[in-house]
Amino acid sequence: MRITRSQCLLMLVLVLCIVLIPAASAHRVHVNEQISEVEIKAWYGGGDPMPNADVEIYSIRDEQEKLYLEGKTDENGLYYFTPELGTTSYRAVVEITGHKGELEFDLTAGSQPENAELPLYLSVLVGFGFLVGIGGITWAFRPD
């Protein structure tokens, strides 16, 4: 049986494929996400940060809550922590001199948008306008 030139070429291509396929699979790319740090931001109603506030982080697993970490916010009202392996739900409690705020969050749900809040001076102005409006309505309906 005589091997033709085309059969020789076909065997060469086949051998090259067998040799090169494992090398090609070495270029396979795997992608996985990892949340390595969680940022907690605490601020007052007027927008000022809460520096050096006490922070307690509670991990929630199987509807059971346990204290995971304690710490203090930095000068910008920020506190960072590494999540506990296997836990996605947390409750953060931030407190300083009688001012207290809580946030319960789930890492799988993504971050929540910040609440857009009016600056303090605008809140006072709106409140004053509300009182003037009530006074005006009362004056309009006064008995003569």
Salt bridges, closest charged atoms under 4 A:
ASP54 OD1 - LYS72 NZ 2.47
GLU65 OE2 - ARG91 NH2 2.74
GLU84 OE2 - LYS66 NZ 3.39
GLU102 OE1 - ARG91 NH1 2.87
GLU114 OE2 - LYS41 NZ 3.03
